[in-house]
């Protein structure tokens, strides 16, 4: 009975600690789930992966957009901008997690390159059906009456010199795999939202997500080209990463081929170190206790008592 209760108590304690940890993560991030496992190499900076970048098998905290504002690559690289020099996961700007066109497909975790914002707007003829006389229907941006849903006539892109234009043409200081810079021409976003892309210059980079299905961009679960990421399609902002740990989950789901070989090695070494810490700590504690004045004195008194009994 005593041994069974001991095991039950240990199990309850372990479960309580796990629940407390999950609860703390939810409170800290404001999201559920509070973290995601990276499944693809679209954010890799190096073939073998590296700390600071987002690699397959990493765990990444998902910070709610209510707790953390988004800084785009364009804003972080603009000279004189208040957020100039800001970096996250090894490059300028924030990394966001979003649903493609608001669908139920696997979310994407990519860097926010720039954001198109509504500048000049016009009230719709029929808001319930999104009917505009002029401009593009945007169900999220606020109209002059303060209601969500407006017709956008012109656009502005923070972090660039694009201001109050019908269509967006801009060249960013973002180096492509070919050696050229990222250039977007005559783009009508349709609605306010972000241009996003993966950090992997070979597979993604200037082939940004919204470029079009036939030009290297992404498609949603219905085969439709991914559009500018609306605020209501955002799941969160990528926070701190825990490297390699998620590789176990990918292995269990037969997706381990995505994990770099170096990550498995580092995970194995980390596991050995973590498992060895309690044993090493116990030996150090025993050695320290054995040499403490109290223990030495107790041993002397015990030896004296034994001699007296003899």
Legacy VTK file of the C-alpha trace (Angstrom):
# vtk DataFile Version 3.0
C-alpha trace
ASCII
DATASET POLYDATA
POINTS 310 float
0.000 0.000 0.000
2.786 2.400 0.981
4.769 1.745 -2.223
1.645 2.054 -4.399
0.786 5.394 -2.781
4.367 6.567 -3.319
4.123 5.880 -7.063
0.687 7.532 -7.224
1.988 10.589 -5.413
4.947 10.890 -7.777
2.646 10.574 -10.799
0.288 13.243 -9.445
3.234 15.526 -8.719
4.632 15.068 -12.228
1.191 15.697 -13.771
0.737 18.806 -11.649
4.122 20.177 -12.683
3.340 19.580 -16.385
-0.066 21.247 -16.035
1.522 24.198 -14.228
4.143 24.541 -16.971
1.519 24.477 -19.737
-0.606 26.978 -17.827
2.367 29.296 -17.388
3.154 29.095 -21.118
-0.453 29.923 -22.023
-0.430 32.931 -19.702
2.938 34.081 -21.040
2.125 33.680 -24.741
-1.625 34.322 -24.716
-2.002 31.527 -27.299
-3.236 27.961 -27.589
-1.315 25.910 -28.350
1.492 27.968 -26.793
4.156 26.410 -29.031
4.524 24.703 -32.398
6.961 22.193 -33.888
8.728 23.321 -37.068
8.141 20.735 -39.794
9.858 22.140 -42.900
13.154 23.720 -43.861
11.680 26.923 -45.320
13.165 29.052 -42.502
16.642 27.481 -42.430
19.735 29.687 -42.786
22.223 26.812 -43.131
21.955 23.218 -44.365
22.913 21.797 -40.955
20.773 24.281 -39.044
22.018 26.734 -36.451
21.000 28.232 -33.146
18.986 31.410 -33.489
17.376 30.419 -36.795
14.225 28.307 -37.079
15.033 24.761 -38.198
12.949 21.579 -38.570
12.545 19.945 -35.173
12.667 23.202 -33.197
9.899 24.158 -30.782
8.812 27.799 -31.118
6.638 29.746 -28.699
3.581 31.360 -30.301
3.089 34.872 -28.916
-0.378 36.384 -29.282
-0.547 39.543 -31.404
-2.359 41.103 -28.430
0.842 40.757 -26.425
3.359 41.575 -29.150
3.207 43.962 -32.103
4.691 42.937 -35.454
7.770 44.608 -36.917
8.268 43.975 -40.625
11.557 43.448 -42.434
10.984 46.727 -44.292
10.572 48.675 -41.048
13.566 47.020 -39.357
15.865 47.855 -42.296
14.648 51.406 -42.998
17.216 54.034 -42.056
15.936 56.273 -39.282
12.945 54.093 -38.476
12.350 53.791 -34.675
12.699 49.999 -34.975
15.745 50.078 -37.267
18.086 47.206 -36.419
15.427 45.043 -34.778
16.029 41.335 -35.375
14.227 38.110 -34.606
15.496 34.590 -35.282
18.605 35.734 -37.081
17.197 38.345 -39.482
15.476 41.756 -39.418
11.757 41.802 -38.630
9.377 39.398 -36.915
8.379 35.882 -37.876
4.622 35.260 -37.902
2.422 32.162 -37.843
-0.653 32.387 -40.070
-3.399 30.383 -41.749
-3.268 30.432 -45.548
-6.211 32.592 -46.673
-7.758 31.920 -43.266
-8.221 28.225 -44.060
-7.737 25.063 -42.014
-4.567 23.877 -43.762
-1.299 23.508 -41.810
-0.282 27.000 -40.613
2.762 28.713 -42.114
5.585 30.205 -40.040
7.400 32.804 -42.160
8.931 36.258 -41.824
6.785 39.375 -42.253
8.541 41.263 -45.061
6.218 44.257 -45.383
2.651 45.319 -44.720
0.221 47.050 -47.077
-2.133 49.407 -45.227
-5.266 51.138 -46.462
-4.668 54.862 -46.974
-7.564 56.425 -48.876
-10.885 54.640 -48.461
-14.476 54.979 -49.606
-17.618 53.641 -47.940
-19.076 50.577 -49.680
-22.375 50.595 -51.498
-23.359 47.391 -49.693
-21.156 46.440 -46.727
-22.908 43.139 -46.028
-22.020 41.892 -49.507
-18.749 43.823 -49.915
-19.905 45.847 -52.910
-17.681 48.806 -53.883
-18.169 51.452 -56.549
-14.433 52.115 -56.568
-11.386 50.421 -55.107
-10.903 47.023 -53.477
-13.185 45.566 -50.817
-11.324 45.109 -47.514
-13.417 43.390 -44.815
-10.937 44.171 -42.023
-9.791 47.786 -42.427
-11.994 50.377 -40.757
-14.222 52.671 -42.773
-14.664 56.385 -42.050
-17.684 55.500 -39.898
-15.515 53.287 -37.681
-17.062 50.048 -38.939
-14.936 47.145 -40.216
-15.153 46.842 -43.999
-14.255 49.527 -46.494
-13.314 50.132 -50.128
-9.590 50.863 -50.431
-8.551 53.337 -53.101
-4.864 53.805 -52.247
-2.197 52.037 -50.218
0.756 52.848 -47.966
3.613 50.516 -46.968
5.290 51.392 -43.635
9.071 51.138 -43.748
9.253 52.214 -47.419
8.674 55.327 -49.526
5.409 53.843 -50.853
2.708 56.268 -49.767
-0.846 56.835 -50.998
-0.529 54.851 -54.252
-3.009 52.911 -56.402
-0.652 49.965 -56.891
2.489 49.031 -54.978
5.905 48.953 -56.648
8.864 48.701 -54.297
12.386 47.304 -54.126
13.541 46.167 -50.699
17.056 45.749 -49.380
16.505 41.985 -49.311
19.060 39.881 -51.172
17.703 37.112 -53.404
19.470 33.814 -54.096
20.254 35.129 -57.585
22.094 38.140 -56.128
19.379 40.641 -57.054
17.062 42.397 -54.590
13.439 41.630 -53.851
11.206 43.729 -56.094
7.410 43.830 -56.110
5.712 45.529 -59.055
2.190 46.824 -59.680
0.736 44.897 -56.762
-2.824 45.538 -55.624
-3.125 43.779 -52.247
-6.925 43.736 -52.385
-6.989 44.091 -48.606
-4.577 45.237 -45.904
-2.064 42.556 -44.967
1.475 41.226 -44.931
3.849 39.932 -47.561
5.640 36.937 -46.024
8.426 34.554 -46.990
10.739 31.908 -45.573
14.347 32.760 -44.683
15.702 29.897 -46.792
16.965 31.796 -49.837
17.184 28.670 -51.978
13.610 27.429 -51.528
11.847 30.641 -50.525
13.429 34.091 -50.121
12.333 36.211 -53.071
9.766 33.543 -53.963
7.519 35.145 -51.372
4.293 33.452 -50.318
1.992 35.889 -52.143
3.890 35.827 -55.446
1.397 33.511 -57.139
1.147 29.742 -57.467
2.866 29.674 -60.877
5.690 31.986 -59.792
6.933 30.267 -56.624
4.258 31.427 -54.185
2.084 29.304 -51.899
-1.390 27.876 -52.427
-4.083 27.143 -49.855
-5.885 23.816 -49.388
-8.191 24.704 -52.287
-5.331 25.395 -54.674
-5.891 29.155 -54.554
-2.933 31.540 -54.407
-2.147 32.793 -50.909
-3.100 36.444 -50.530
-1.732 39.169 -48.266
-1.996 37.903 -44.688
-4.921 39.642 -43.010
-4.848 40.377 -39.288
-7.603 37.836 -38.634
-5.548 35.141 -40.371
-2.650 35.627 -37.968
-2.204 32.963 -35.305
0.692 34.662 -33.539
4.268 35.912 -33.589
7.217 33.530 -33.210
8.808 33.926 -29.793
11.692 32.038 -28.197
12.761 28.721 -29.662
13.715 25.470 -27.966
16.080 23.791 -30.434
15.911 20.146 -31.537
13.329 18.898 -28.992
10.488 18.757 -31.523
12.493 16.339 -33.670
11.082 13.496 -31.563
7.540 14.446 -32.598
8.552 14.540 -36.275
10.152 11.112 -35.938
6.917 9.696 -34.516
4.960 11.196 -37.418
7.327 9.827 -40.101
8.561 13.315 -40.964
12.051 12.968 -39.530
13.723 13.327 -42.950
13.232 17.087 -42.645
15.416 17.272 -39.512
19.115 18.041 -40.200
21.527 15.321 -39.116
23.388 17.771 -36.901
20.185 18.415 -34.955
19.887 14.740 -34.029
23.472 14.754 -32.779
22.904 17.867 -30.696
19.642 16.467 -29.312
21.406 13.220 -28.295
24.232 15.100 -26.578
21.760 17.406 -24.827
19.746 14.407 -23.570
22.885 12.781 -22.146
23.883 16.012 -20.388
20.398 16.500 -18.929
20.222 12.900 -17.694
23.725 13.130 -16.232
23.049 16.318 -14.266
21.102 14.623 -11.400
23.770 11.925 -10.944
26.606 14.466 -10.975
24.690 16.739 -8.613
24.085 13.846 -6.211
27.788 12.951 -6.131
28.771 16.554 -5.522
26.164 16.878 -2.773
27.337 13.691 -1.065
30.963 14.777 -1.239
30.100 18.204 0.124
28.042 16.727 2.936
30.761 14.231 3.825
33.328 17.012 4.248
31.053 19.381 6.159
32.138 20.214 9.770
28.922 18.783 11.207
29.418 15.398 9.541
33.114 15.283 10.487
32.249 16.075 14.099
29.506 13.440 14.139
31.935 10.825 12.805
34.470 11.724 15.495
31.838 11.410 18.214
30.698 8.051 16.844
34.287 6.773 16.735
34.846 7.933 20.339
31.644 6.205 21.474
32.730 2.953 19.787
36.099 3.077 21.544
34.430 3.617 24.904
32.180 0.602 24.354
35.186 -1.518 23.532
LINES 1 311
310 0 1 2 3 4 5 6 7 8 9 10 11 12 13 14 15 16 17 18 19 20 21 22 23 24 25 26 27 28 29 30 31 32 33 34 35 36 37 38 39 40 41 42 43 44 45 46 47 48 49 50 51 52 53 54 55 56 57 58 59 60 61 62 63 64 65 66 67 68 69 70 71 72 73 74 75 76 77 78 79 80 81 82 83 84 85 86 87 88 89 90 91 92 93 94 95 96 97 98 99 100 101 102 103 104 105 106 107 108 109 110 111 112 113 114 115 116 117 118 119 120 121 122 123 124 125 126 127 128 129 130 131 132 133 134 135 136 137 138 139 140 141 142 143 144 145 146 147 148 149 150 151 152 153 154 155 156 157 158 159 160 161 162 163 164 165 166 167 168 169 170 171 172 173 174 175 176 177 178 179 180 181 182 183 184 185 186 187 188 189 190 191 192 193 194 195 196 197 198 199 200 201 202 203 204 205 206 207 208 209 210 211 212 213 214 215 216 217 218 219 220 221 222 223 224 225 226 227 228 229 230 231 232 233 234 235 236 237 238 239 240 241 242 243 244 245 246 247 248 249 250 251 252 253 254 255 256 257 258 259 260 261 262 263 264 265 266 267 268 269 270 271 272 273 274 275 276 277 278 279 280 281 282 283 284 285 286 287 288 289 290 291 292 293 294 295 296 297 298 299 300 301 302 303 304 305 306 307 308 309
